[in-house]
C-alpha cells in the first residue's frame, strides 16, 4: 500500500475493524446500499455537486451503514480534510485514509480486493486444518502442512486455549465482530498469532509465538473486554501446555476440555487456569472412567447432595467452603454472610449425615478428594 502514498489521518483505534469488501460511495443514496464491513472509497464528486451535503455528512452516513473505514481521494472535489472530520473519526475510531488525486483509485481497490480474498482463503484453510487437528489427529498429513504454512509450527510455541462461560453471543450481532477485532488487536500488540474455532459451548483459540506470560495477558484483556460488553458473564479459561508435535493438538484439546470442566464444576479450591497446574487432578483424571470412582463419591459425599436436594439446604456448599478454608469456621461464616454459630450447627449436621469427624485431617482430605473427583466425572 505504501506505493500508493495512502496515509491514515484519523481513527487509528479502528484499524483492526474487520473488512469484508470494498465499495465506491459518492453520496448518501449509494451509502445506503452498504452491507456492513466495507472499506468505502470516495472522490468527493457527489459532495461537490450537492449543496447541503459535505464530507462529515458522508462519513456519518457510512458509519451508520456499517462501513469499516473510508479512503478519500483528495483533489479538486475534496482539497483537504477538516479538523472537524478528523476529530469525529478519532472519537468514533473510524479509520480515515487519504490518497493524492494522481493515484488511480481502481488500482487501490484492486489491491484491497486481493488482500481480502487472501485473508478469506487463510481463514478457510486454517479453520479446516484446525478442525481436523482437533478431531481427526491421525490425518496429520492433511492438516500439518497447512498449519505450518501459516506459521503454526511446534517451534513457534503453539498452544490450545478454551474460553467458555455463562454468556451467549448472538452470531447476528456486532459483538461477534467486535470480539474478533479485539482478539486480532490484542494478538498484534503481543506480536503473536491466534486463530479461532467455535464449538457449541465454547471458543477454541489456537495460538503461536505467544509464551505463557503473553497468553495470560491475552486472556486477561479479553476477559476485561467481555466484562465491559456483557452483563455479569461467568467466564472460564482453560489454557493448555505448549504443544511439541502437531499430532498432539487433539490430546492437548482433550486435556484443556477436562480442565474447563473442572473449573466449571469444582466446588472447592480456586480455579486452575493452566493444565500444568492440575496437581492431584492429574491423578484423578486417570481414574475418572473407573467404576470405583463413582462408588467412592457415592460413599463419601452423595448422601449430602441427596439431603440438599430433598430439603433445599446448602450443606454441600458449607462443607466445600469448610474444606477450602481448612476448617476455619469464621472464614466460612464470612463468605456466606451468616453467624459462626449457624456454620457450627450445619457442621454438626454434616457430621451426623456422613458419620464422620470433620476435625480429623484425613477425613477432610478424603472428602476433598471426593469433591475433586465429582468435578472430574
C-alpha positions in Angstrom: 0.0 0.0 0.0 2.9 2.4 0.5 3.4 2.6 -3.2 0.1 4.3 -3.5 1.0 7.0 -0.9 -2.0 6.2 1.1 -2.0 7.8 4.6 -4.1 7.3 7.7 -5.2 10.7 9.1 -7.8 9.7 11.7 -9.4 6.8 13.5 -6.4 4.7 14.4 -8.3 2.9 17.2 -10.4 1.2 14.5 -7.5 -0.2 12.5 -8.5 -3.7 13.4 -12.1 -3.4 12.2 -13.0 -6.4 10.1 -13.1 -5.7 6.3 -15.4 -7.8 4.1 -15.3 -5.9 0.8 -14.9 -2.5 -0.9 -17.4 0.0 -2.2 -17.3 3.3 -4.1 -19.6 5.7 -2.2 -20.0 9.2 -3.5 -23.3 10.2 -1.9 -25.9 9.4 0.7 -28.0 7.2 -1.6 -25.1 4.9 -2.5 -24.1 4.7 1.1 -27.5 3.2 1.9 -26.5 0.1 -0.2 -23.6 -0.8 2.1 -24.0 -4.3 3.6 -21.6 -3.6 6.6 -17.9 -4.2 6.9 -16.8 -2.4 3.7 -13.9 0.0 3.1 -15.6 2.8 1.2 -13.8 5.0 -1.4 -14.8 8.4 -2.5 -13.5 11.1 -4.8 -15.9 13.7 -3.4 -17.7 14.4 -6.7 -21.1 13.7 -5.0 -20.3 16.1 -2.2 -19.1 18.7 -4.8 -22.4 18.6 -6.7 -24.6 18.7 -3.5 -25.5 21.9 -1.7 -26.5 20.6 1.7 -24.1 17.6 1.9 -20.5 17.6 3.0 -17.7 15.2 3.8 -18.7 15.0 7.5 -22.2 14.1 6.5 -20.9 11.3 4.2 -18.7 10.0 7.0 -21.6 9.9 9.3 -23.8 8.0 6.8 -21.0 5.5 6.1 -20.6 4.8 9.8 -24.3 4.5 10.3 -24.4 1.9 7.4 -21.7 -0.2 8.9 -18.6 0.8 7.0 -15.2 -0.3 8.4 -13.2 2.6 7.2 -13.0 5.2 4.4 -10.5 6.3 1.7 -10.7 9.8 0.4 -9.1 10.8 -2.9 -8.1 14.4 -2.1 -8.1 16.8 -5.0 -10.5 19.2 -6.8 -13.6 17.9 -5.0 -12.1 17.5 -1.5 -9.0 19.6 -1.3 -8.3 18.8 2.4 -9.8 17.0 5.4 -11.1 19.4 8.0 -10.2 19.2 11.7 -13.9 18.6 12.4 -13.9 15.4 10.3 -10.6 14.2 11.8 -11.9 14.8 15.4 -15.1 13.0 14.6 -13.4 10.0 13.1 -10.9 9.8 16.0 -13.8 10.0 18.5 -15.6 7.0 16.9 -12.5 5.0 16.0 -13.4 5.2 12.3 -10.2 4.9 10.1 -10.0 7.6 7.5 -7.3 7.5 4.8 -6.3 10.0 2.1 -4.6 9.4 -1.2 -3.3 12.0 -3.7 -5.5 12.8 -6.7 -2.9 11.4 -9.1 -3.3 7.9 -7.7 -5.9 5.9 -9.6 -8.5 4.6 -7.2 -9.1 1.5 -9.3 -5.6 0.2 -8.6 -6.0 0.6 -4.9 -9.4 -1.1 -4.9 -7.9 -4.0 -6.8 -5.1 -4.4 -4.2 -7.7 -4.2 -1.4 -9.8 -6.9 -3.0 -6.7 -9.2 -3.4 -5.9 -8.7 0.3 -9.5 -9.5 1.3 -9.6 -12.7 -0.8 -6.2 -13.8 0.6 -7.5 -13.3 4.1 -10.6 -15.3 3.4 -8.5 -18.1 1.9 -6.4 -18.1 5.0 -9.4 -18.2 7.4 -11.0 -21.0 5.4 -7.8 -23.2 5.1 -6.6 -22.6 8.7 -10.1 -23.3 10.1 -10.4 -26.6 8.2 -6.9 -27.6 9.2 -7.6 -26.9 12.9 -10.9 -28.8 12.8 -9.1 -31.8 11.5 -6.3 -31.5 14.0 -8.8 -31.2 16.9 -11.0 -34.1 15.9 -9.0 -36.3 13.5 -5.5 -36.4 14.8 -4.4 -39.2 12.5 -4.9 -37.1 9.4 -1.8 -35.1 10.1 -0.7 -35.5 6.5 -3.6 -33.2 5.7 -3.6 -30.6 8.4 0.1 -30.4 9.4 1.3 -28.8 6.1 -1.4 -26.1 6.2 -0.7 -25.2 9.8 3.0 -25.0 9.2 2.4 -23.0 6.1 0.7 -20.3 8.1 3.2 -20.2 11.0 1.6 -22.7 13.4 4.8 -24.8 13.8 5.9 -26.6 17.0 9.0 -24.4 17.1 6.7 -21.3 17.4 5.3 -22.0 20.9 1.8 -23.3 19.8 -0.9 -23.8 22.4 -4.6 -24.5 22.7 -6.8 -22.4 25.0 -10.5 -22.6 25.6 -12.9 -19.7 26.5 -16.3 -20.6 27.9 -18.8 -19.3 30.3 -22.4 -18.5 31.1 -22.8 -16.0 28.2 -24.4 -16.1 24.8 -23.2 -14.1 21.9 -25.7 -13.9 19.1 -23.9 -14.6 15.8 -26.0 -11.9 14.1 -24.9 -9.1 16.5 -22.0 -6.8 16.0 -20.5 -8.2 19.3 -19.1 -11.1 17.3 -17.2 -8.8 15.0 -16.1 -6.7 18.0 -14.8 -9.9 19.7 -12.8 -10.9 16.7 -11.5 -7.4 16.2 -10.4 -7.3 19.9 -8.7 -10.7 19.5 -6.8 -9.5 16.4 -5.8 -6.3 18.1 -4.5 -7.9 21.3 -2.7 -10.5 19.2 -1.0 -7.8 17.2 0.1 -5.9 20.3 1.6 -9.1 21.7 3.3 -9.9 18.4 1.6 -13.3 18.2 -0.8 -15.2 16.1 -4.2 -16.6 17.0 -6.9 -18.4 15.1 -10.3 -19.3 16.5 -12.7 -22.2 16.2 -16.2 -22.1 17.8 -18.0 -25.1 19.2 -21.5 -25.2 20.6 -20.4 -24.1 24.1 -17.0 -22.5 23.9 -14.4 -20.8 21.8 -11.2 -22.6 20.9 -8.1 -20.4 20.5 -5.0 -21.8 18.8 -2.0 -19.6 19.3 1.5 -19.3 18.1 4.5 -17.1 19.1 3.0 -16.4 22.5 4.7 -17.7 25.7 2.8 -18.3 28.9 3.1 -14.7 30.1 1.6 -13.4 26.8 -1.2 -16.0 26.9 -2.2 -14.7 30.4 -2.1 -11.1 29.2 -4.2 -12.1 26.3 -6.8 -13.9 28.4 -7.0 -11.1 31.0 -7.5 -8.4 28.3 -10.2 -10.5 26.6 -11.9 -11.1 29.9 -11.9 -7.4 30.6 -13.5 -6.7 27.2 -16.3 -9.3 27.7 -17.0 -7.9 31.2 -17.4 -4.5 29.6 -19.8 -5.7 26.9 -21.9 -8.3 28.7 -23.9 -8.2 31.9 -22.4 -10.4 34.7 -20.8 -13.0 32.4 -19.4 -16.1 34.1 -16.1 -16.6 32.2 -13.9 -19.6 32.4 -10.5 -20.0 30.8 -8.5 -23.3 30.3 -5.0 -22.9 28.9 -3.0 -25.9 27.6 0.7 -26.5 27.8 3.0 -25.8 24.8 2.4 -28.4 22.1 5.6 -30.2 20.9 4.1 -32.1 17.9 1.2 -31.1 15.7 -0.4 -34.5 16.1 -0.6 -33.8 19.9 -3.2 -30.9 19.3 -6.0 -33.4 19.8 -4.6 -34.7 23.0 -4.0 -31.1 24.3 -7.5 -30.2 23.4 -9.0 -33.1 25.4 -6.9 -32.1 28.4 -8.0 -28.5 28.2 -11.6 -29.6 27.9 -11.2 -31.6 31.1 -9.6 -28.6 32.8 -12.5 -26.5 31.7 -15.0 -29.0 33.1 -13.1 -29.0 36.4 -13.2 -25.2 36.6 -16.9 -25.1 35.8 -17.9 -27.8 38.3 -15.4 -27.8 41.1 -16.9 -26.7 44.4 -13.6 -26.4 46.3 -10.3 -24.6 45.7 -9.5 -21.8 43.3 -10.0 -22.3 39.6 -7.0 -23.8 37.7 -6.3 -22.0 34.5 -3.2 -23.9 33.2 -3.2 -27.6 32.7 0.3 -28.0 34.1 -1.1 -26.8 37.4 -3.6 -29.6 37.7 -1.8 -31.2 40.6 -3.9 -34.0 42.2 -6.5 -33.6 39.4 -3.9 -35.2 37.1 -4.2 -38.5 39.0 -7.9 -38.2 39.4 -8.4 -37.8 35.7 -6.7 -41.2 35.2 -9.4 -42.9 37.3 -12.4 -40.9 36.1 -13.6 -43.8 34.0 -13.2 -46.4 36.7 -16.3 -47.8 38.4 -14.6 -47.3 41.7 -14.6 -43.5 41.2 -18.4 -43.2 41.3 -18.6 -45.7 44.2 -16.1 -43.5 46.1 -18.2 -40.4 45.6 -21.4 -42.2 46.5 -19.9 -43.4 49.8 -18.2 -40.1 50.7 -20.5 -37.2 49.8 -23.5 -38.3 47.8 -25.7 -38.6 50.9 -25.1 -34.9 51.5 -26.1 -34.0 47.9 -29.2 -36.1 48.3 -30.1 -34.4 51.6 -29.7 -30.9 50.0 -31.9 -31.9 47.1 -34.7 -33.3 49.3 -34.6 -30.4 51.9 -33.5 -27.4 49.8 -30.5 -26.9 52.0 -26.9 -25.8 51.4 -24.9 -28.3 53.4 -22.7 -29.2 50.3 -21.7 -25.6 49.9 -21.0 -25.2 53.6 -18.8 -28.4 53.6 -16.9 -27.4 50.4 -16.1 -24.0 51.9 -15.2 -25.6 55.2 -12.7 -27.9 53.4 -11.4 -25.0 51.3 -10.9 -22.9 54.5 -9.0 -25.7 56.3 -11.7 -26.0 58.9 -11.8 -22.3 59.8 -15.5 -21.7 60.8 -15.1 -17.9 60.8 -13.9 -17.8 57.2 -16.9 -19.9 56.1 -19.3 -17.6 58.1 -17.8 -14.5 56.4 -18.1 -16.0 52.9 -21.8 -16.9 53.5 -22.6 -13.8 55.5 -24.0 -15.7 58.4 -23.1 -16.1 62.1 -20.5 -18.6 63.0 -23.0 -20.4 65.2 -25.0 -21.1 62.1 -22.0 -22.7 60.5 -21.2 -24.7 63.6 -24.8 -26.1 63.7 -24.5 -27.1 60.0 -21.1 -28.7 60.5 -22.6 -30.9 63.3 -25.5 -31.8 60.9 -23.0 -32.8 58.2 -21.0 -34.9 60.6 -24.2 -36.8 61.6 -25.3 -37.3 58.0 -21.9 -38.6 56.9 -21.0 -40.3 60.2 -17.6 -38.6 60.3 -15.5 -36.3 62.5 -14.5 -33.2 60.5 -11.8 -32.2 63.0 -9.8 -35.2 61.6 -7.4 -34.1 58.9 -7.7 -37.4 56.9 -11.5 -37.2 57.0 -11.3 -33.7 55.5 -8.7 -34.9 52.9 -10.9 -37.9 51.8 -14.0 -35.6 51.5 -11.9 -33.0 49.5 -10.8 -35.8 47.1 -14.4 -36.8 46.7 -15.4 -33.3 45.7 -12.5 -33.1 43.3 -13.4 -36.5 41.7 -17.0 -35.3 41.3 -15.7 -32.3 39.3 -13.7 -34.6 37.0 -16.5 -37.1 36.3 
